[in-house]
Amino acid sequence: MPKMKTNSSAKKRFSLTGTGKIKKKGAYKSHILTKKSTKQKRNLTKTSYVSDGDLGNVQRMLCIGK
């Protein structure tokens, strides 16, 4: 049976922590920034963890078996 291929877009967007959690960057920070407040832009800079509802899909794209 052939090896599983990792989704190329997923490996650029997500990273694994030492404890096994999956980190992601906030969306809506790339363009149309003039109408967003400074506070909103500052909070979008921070990284967060993938939610429980999306965890299975992201693990499947990254070929992480759990």
C-alpha positions as CSV (number, residue, x, y, z in Angstrom):
1,M,0.0,0.0,0.0
2,P,1.4,3.4,-0.9
3,K,2.3,6.1,1.7
4,M,-0.2,8.7,2.7
5,K,0.5,12.1,1.2
6,T,0.4,15.2,3.5
7,N,-1.9,18.0,2.2
8,S,0.6,20.6,1.0
9,S,-1.6,23.6,1.9
10,A,-2.2,22.2,5.4
11,K,1.5,21.7,6.2
12,K,2.1,25.4,5.4
13,R,-0.8,26.6,7.6
14,F,-0.6,24.4,10.7
15,S,2.2,23.4,13.1
16,L,2.4,20.8,15.8
17,T,3.3,21.7,19.4
18,G,5.4,19.6,21.7
19,T,2.3,18.4,23.5
20,G,0.6,17.3,20.3
21,K,-1.8,20.3,19.9
22,I,-2.1,21.9,16.4
23,K,-1.4,25.6,16.2
24,K,-2.9,27.9,13.5
25,K,-2.6,31.6,12.6
26,G,-5.6,33.9,12.6
27,A,-7.4,34.7,9.3
28,Y,-8.4,38.1,7.9
29,K,-5.0,39.7,8.4
30,S,-3.8,39.8,4.8
31,H,-5.6,42.7,3.1
32,I,-8.3,45.3,3.6
33,L,-6.7,46.4,6.8
34,T,-7.7,50.1,6.7
35,K,-11.3,49.5,8.0
36,K,-10.2,47.2,10.8
37,S,-9.4,48.6,14.2
38,T,-5.9,48.5,15.6
39,K,-7.1,46.3,18.4
40,Q,-8.6,43.8,15.9
41,K,-5.4,43.7,13.9
42,R,-3.3,43.2,17.0
43,N,-5.5,40.3,18.2
44,L,-5.4,38.6,14.7
45,T,-1.6,38.5,14.9
46,K,-1.7,35.9,17.7
47,T,-1.7,32.2,17.1
48,S,-4.4,29.9,18.5
49,Y,-5.2,26.2,18.5
50,V,-7.4,24.3,16.2
51,S,-10.9,23.8,17.6
52,D,-12.2,20.4,18.6
53,G,-14.7,20.4,15.7
54,D,-12.0,20.9,13.1
55,L,-9.3,18.7,14.7
56,G,-10.2,15.5,12.9
57,N,-10.1,17.1,9.4
58,V,-6.8,18.8,10.1
59,Q,-5.2,15.7,11.5
60,R,-6.3,13.8,8.4
61,M,-4.8,16.4,6.1
62,L,-1.5,16.3,8.1
63,C,-1.5,12.5,8.3
64,I,-1.5,12.4,12.1
65,G,-3.1,9.3,13.3
66,K,-4.9,9.6,16.6
